[in-house]
């Protein structure tokens, strides 16, 4: 947002009042109007953060839900998404605009319930590779193309949005690199199900893999004993023996296997000696082996941290008198505790 700064729009930590979502909404509506006026196609990435601690809502929505401030923030986001969709319809471009709504992770239980959401029956929360940390729903909207009211249980991840967006534009993925995402249009438009694995990573380690309703944990870890002793708990009230561990536990020789249909909370590992375990792992093991043998590690873009490359003087800063001189470049290895 040109000329706008987060610190200029205070969040009242006592009442939770802030009008940031309305500002983000107006920016989105203005952008859509401008693109349509110039008859230009557009890509809009609208990432609101009202439900991320510190949670906030504008005055109009404060106290309007039964879920406290967090619920108020959700209601405002819902209203804002509705206004964006209404604008697309009013401009007559809804049938030529693909909208996809999802999240980047499960609820952060360390800030719940007042400053965070709920993961329902799923285990743990954000920053873990259990279902509560990784699973989230998604909604696709494209009038005239996507039949309304349908539900699909396709396994997907946000990397699929890149490949799907290319398909929407009639383009092919680049052939000079490995692309992990798949095209979801057959799923979204035709209701098909694509049989594919989902790999759960934490840092550079493959922690788990899911195929269909089965999920095998090769490593388990919630958060460290040091954090836990300080009151930081990624799995509050959810202590599952040998699963929600505070040390990094390896299960690569005998992965912990769960059936997420019968056991969405990952509480009851399937017995190692059962026929079900043997049959399922005979299917999962070669998939994991092939994945590791063909994996091409990339250089993380956030592997080197340097304060000098931050946006010290974005466009519009001179009008606000907030242009800053960048410090001397001093790149260092980033420290990511999780």
C-alpha positions in Angstrom: 0.0 0.0 0.0 1.8 3.1 -1.3 2.4 5.7 1.4 0.7 3.7 4.1 2.4 2.4 7.2 1.3 -0.1 9.8 2.4 2.0 12.7 0.3 4.9 11.5 -2.9 2.9 12.2 -2.9 2.1 15.9 -4.6 -0.9 17.4 -6.3 -0.1 20.6 -5.1 -3.1 22.7 -7.7 -2.4 25.4 -10.8 -2.5 23.1 -9.3 -4.2 20.0 -10.5 -1.3 17.8 -8.6 -0.7 14.5 -9.8 0.2 11.0 -7.0 -1.6 9.2 -9.3 -4.2 7.5 -11.4 -1.3 6.1 -8.3 0.3 4.7 -7.2 -3.0 3.1 -10.7 -3.4 1.7 -10.8 0.1 0.2 -7.4 -0.5 -1.4 -8.7 -3.7 -3.0 -11.9 -2.1 -4.3 -10.0 0.9 -5.7 -7.5 -1.4 -7.4 -10.3 -3.5 -9.0 -12.1 -0.3 -10.1 -8.9 1.0 -11.7 -8.1 -2.2 -13.5 -11.6 -2.5 -14.9 -11.7 1.1 -16.0 -8.5 0.6 -18.0 -9.8 -2.8 -19.3 -6.8 -4.6 -17.9 -6.7 -8.1 -16.4 -5.5 -8.2 -12.8 -4.1 -10.4 -10.0 -5.0 -9.3 -6.5 -3.5 -11.0 -3.4 -5.5 -9.7 -0.5 -3.9 -10.9 2.7 -5.8 -9.5 5.7 -4.4 -10.1 9.2 -7.2 -9.1 11.6 -7.4 -12.6 13.1 -3.6 -12.7 13.7 -2.6 -11.5 17.2 -3.0 -8.7 18.0 -6.6 -9.3 16.9 -8.6 -6.3 15.9 -11.9 -5.1 14.3 -13.3 -1.8 13.3 -15.9 0.0 15.5 -18.8 -1.2 13.4 -18.0 -4.8 14.1 -16.9 -4.6 17.8 -19.1 -6.7 20.0 -21.2 -8.1 17.2 -20.3 -11.8 17.6 -20.7 -14.4 20.3 -17.0 -15.3 20.0 -15.5 -12.1 21.4 -13.0 -10.0 19.6 -11.8 -12.9 17.4 -15.3 -13.5 16.2 -15.8 -9.8 15.5 -12.6 -9.9 13.3 -14.0 -12.9 11.5 -17.3 -11.2 10.8 -15.5 -8.1 9.4 -13.4 -10.3 7.1 -16.5 -12.1 6.0 -18.3 -8.8 5.3 -15.2 -7.5 3.4 -14.9 -10.5 1.2 -18.6 -10.1 0.4 -18.1 -6.5 -0.6 -15.3 -7.5 -3.0 -17.4 -10.2 -4.6 -20.3 -7.7 -4.9 -18.0 -5.3 -6.6 -17.0 -7.9 -9.1 -20.6 -8.6 -9.8 -21.5 -4.9 -10.1 -18.8 -4.3 -12.6 -20.0 -7.3 -14.6 -16.7 -9.2 -14.4 -17.6 -11.9 -11.9 -17.9 -14.6 -14.6 -14.4 -13.7 -15.8 -12.8 -13.6 -12.3 -11.6 -16.6 -10.4 -11.6 -16.1 -6.6 -9.8 -18.5 -4.1 -10.1 -18.0 -0.4 -7.9 -20.0 2.1 -5.4 -19.7 4.9 -1.7 -20.3 5.4 -2.0 -22.6 8.5 -4.3 -23.7 11.3 -5.2 -21.6 14.2 -2.4 -20.4 16.6 -3.5 -22.1 19.8 -0.8 -20.3 21.8 -2.9 -17.1 21.5 -6.3 -18.8 21.8 -9.1 -18.4 22.8 -9.1 -14.6 23.0 -6.5 -13.9 20.3 -6.8 -17.1 18.3 -9.2 -19.5 16.6 -10.0 -23.2 17.1 -8.9 -26.2 15.2 -11.9 -28.3 16.2 -11.2 -32.0 16.5 -7.7 -31.7 15.0 -4.5 -32.0 17.0 -2.4 -29.0 18.1 -2.0 -25.8 16.1 0.1 -23.5 14.0 3.9 -24.3 13.9 3.3 -28.0 14.1 2.8 -30.6 11.4 -0.2 -32.2 13.1 -3.6 -31.6 11.4 -4.4 -28.7 13.6 -1.3 -26.9 12.4 -1.5 -27.7 8.7 -5.1 -28.3 7.6 -7.4 -25.5 6.5 -10.4 -25.3 4.2 -10.6 -23.5 0.9 -13.4 -21.9 -1.1 -13.3 -21.4 -4.9 -15.8 -18.9 -6.5 -16.3 -18.4 -10.2 -19.9 -17.8 -11.2 -20.9 -19.5 -14.4 -18.0 -22.0 -14.2 -18.0 -23.6 -10.7 -21.3 -25.2 -9.8 -22.5 -23.7 -6.5 -22.8 -25.7 -3.3 -20.4 -28.5 -4.2 -18.0 -30.0 -1.7 -14.7 -31.7 -2.7 -12.3 -33.6 -0.4 -9.3 -33.2 -2.7 -5.9 -33.0 -0.9 -4.2 -29.8 -2.0 -1.7 -27.3 -0.9 -1.0 -23.6 -1.6 1.8 -24.6 -4.1 -1.0 -25.8 -6.3 -2.3 -22.3 -6.8 0.7 -21.4 -8.9 0.1 -24.2 -11.4 -3.6 -23.7 -11.3 -3.2 -19.9 -12.0 -1.0 -20.8 -15.0 -3.7 -23.1 -16.3 -6.4 -20.4 -15.9 -4.2 -18.1 -18.0 -3.7 -20.8 -20.6 0.0 -21.1 -19.8 2.3 -24.1 -19.2 4.5 -24.4 -16.1 8.2 -23.7 -16.8 10.1 -26.9 -17.8 13.5 -25.9 -16.6 12.7 -26.7 -12.9 10.7 -29.0 -10.7 7.2 -27.7 -10.0 5.6 -29.3 -6.9 2.1 -27.9 -7.4 -0.6 -29.6 -9.5 -3.4 -28.0 -11.6 -6.6 -28.1 -9.5 -9.0 -27.0 -12.3 -10.2 -30.6 -13.0 -11.1 -30.8 -9.3 -12.7 -27.4 -9.1 -14.6 -27.4 -12.4 -15.4 -31.0 -12.8 -15.4 -32.4 -9.3 -12.7 -34.9 -10.0 -10.4 -36.4 -7.3 -6.7 -36.6 -8.0 -4.7 -39.3 -6.1 -1.6 -37.6 -4.8 0.5 -37.5 -1.6 0.9 -34.5 0.6 4.3 -34.1 2.4 4.4 -32.3 5.7 7.7 -30.4 6.3 9.1 -28.6 9.2 12.2 -26.8 8.2 14.2 -29.2 6.0 12.8 -32.3 7.6 9.9 -34.3 6.1 7.9 -34.9 9.3 4.9 -36.8 7.8 3.1 -37.8 4.6 -0.6 -38.3 3.8 -2.1 -40.5 1.2 -5.9 -40.6 1.1 -7.1 -40.8 4.7 -3.9 -42.3 6.0 -1.1 -40.2 7.5 2.3 -41.5 8.6 4.5 -39.6 11.0 8.2 -40.1 10.4 9.1 -37.5 13.1 7.0 -36.0 15.9 7.6 -32.7 17.7 5.3 -30.0 19.2 7.7 -27.5 20.7 10.8 -27.6 22.9 10.8 -28.2 26.7 12.4 -24.8 27.0 9.5 -23.1 25.4 7.0 -25.3 27.2 8.5 -24.4 30.6 8.0 -20.7 29.7 4.3 -21.3 29.1 4.4 -21.6 25.3 2.3 -24.6 24.3 1.4 -25.4 20.7 -0.9 -28.2 21.8 -2.7 -26.8 24.9 -4.8 -29.5 26.7 -3.8 -32.1 24.0 -1.2 -34.5 25.4 -1.0 -37.6 23.2 1.7 -40.0 24.4 4.6 -40.5 21.9 3.0 -38.0 19.6 2.9 -34.5 21.1 6.5 -34.7 22.1 8.7 -31.8 23.3 11.8 -33.4 21.8 12.3 -34.3 18.2 11.4 -38.0 18.1 12.3 -40.1 15.1 10.0 -42.8 13.8 11.6 -43.5 10.4 11.9 -47.2 11.0 8.3 -47.6 12.2 6.3 -44.5 11.3 3.2 -43.7 13.5 0.2 -44.3 11.2 -3.2 -42.8 11.7 -6.5 -43.1 9.8 -7.8 -39.5 9.7 -11.3 -40.6 8.9 -11.7 -42.6 12.1 -9.2 -40.6 14.1 -9.0 -37.0 12.9 -7.4 -36.0 16.2 -4.3 -38.3 15.6 -4.8 -39.8 19.1 -4.8 -43.5 18.3 -1.9 -44.9 16.2 -2.7 -48.0 14.2 -0.9 -51.1 15.7 2.4 -51.9 14.1 1.4 -55.6 14.1 -1.9 -55.2 12.3 -2.6 -56.2 8.8 -3.9 -52.7 8.1 -0.5 -51.1 9.1 1.5 -53.5 7.0 -0.8 -53.0 3.9 -0.9 -49.2 4.1 2.9 -48.8 4.8 3.6 -51.0 1.8 1.9 -48.3 -0.3 3.3 -45.3 1.6 7.0 -46.4 1.9 7.8 -46.4 -1.8 6.1 -43.0 -2.3 8.4 -41.6 0.4 11.5 -43.2 -1.0 10.8 -41.9 -4.5 10.1 -38.4 -3.0 13.4 -38.3 -1.2 15.4 -39.7 -4.1 14.0 -37.2 -6.6 13.9 -34.2 -4.3 15.9 -31.2 -5.5 16.6 -29.0 -2.5 16.3 -25.3 -3.2 18.1 -22.5 -1.5 15.6 -20.9 0.9 15.0 -17.3 0.0 15.0 -16.4 3.7 18.2 -18.2 4.5 20.2 -15.0 4.8 19.0 -12.1 6.9 20.1 -8.5 6.3 18.4 -5.5 7.8 19.7 -3.4 4.9 17.4 -4.9 2.4 14.2 -4.0 4.3 11.9 -1.5 2.8 13.4 1.6 4.4 12.0 4.2 1.9 8.9 2.8 0.1 7.1 5.0 -2.5 5.2 7.8 -0.7 7.5 8.0 2.3 8.6 11.5 1.3 5.0 12.8 1.6 4.9 11.5 5.2 8.4 12.5 6.1 9.2 8.9 6.9 12.0 8.0 4.5 14.8 6.3 6.3 18.4 5.7 5.5 19.2 2.0 5.3 21.9 0.7 7.6 25.1 -0.9 6.5 24.7 -4.2 4.8 25.6 -7.1 7.2 24.2 -10.4 5.9 24.0 -13.2 8.5 22.6 -16.7 8.6 19.0 -16.5 9.6 17.9 -18.1 12.9 14.6 -19.9 12.6 13.9 -21.7 16.0 11.1 -23.8 14.5 
